Amino acid sequence: MSNGLQIRKMIGKDAPLISAAFSALGWHKPVSQYERYFAEQEFSKRVVLVAFVDSDLAAYGNIVWESRYASFKDQRIPEITDLNVLPHFRRRGIATALMDRFEAMIFERCDTAGIGVGLYPDYGAAQKLYVRRGYVPDGRGITFQEERVRPGQQVVADDDLVLWFTKKLVQEEMDE
């Protein structure tokens, strides 16, 4: 893990900082998205964690307590979502540290965590990380914009084309 890594809950003044960091990469992530995340955190609908290395923003991610994905919603499986590590901070254990925190927080409420992952190459590192951590496909196929993709249906291979995974959380892992 990276020296100088600090992880904390998002505060209101983080919204423009996160937006600017990802906009600098050409990713459209408006300040309003993070203001909404913060408001939802204030109403206990989500938790947003931000990671800093020394004083530099390195990553953020969320737990959504009620997923928009119908299967998770029906089973009351919290969803880890929108986990993003800035490129120059990758491969330092930051995503792993965030996942450890998210799983511990979820375990306080239930024994299963859920996560969706995109299917094109930009998601390759995330796909491998989640499998290494013990996440397995939920067996319901892929979705596009949280709706199940039917055989023969044509969809766009973008961030909305997702395979969903779950992990049973066990006490021994939470104690590590």
ABEGO torsion letter per residue (X at the ends): XBBGBBBBBBBAAAAAAAAAAAAAAGBBBBAAAAAAAAAAAAAGABBBBBBBBEABBABBBBBBABBABAAAAAAGBBBBBGBBBBAAABGAGAAAAAAAAAAAAAAAABABBBBBBBABAAAAAAAAAAAAAGBBBAGAEBBBGGBBBBBGBBBBBBAABBBBBBBBBBAAAAAX
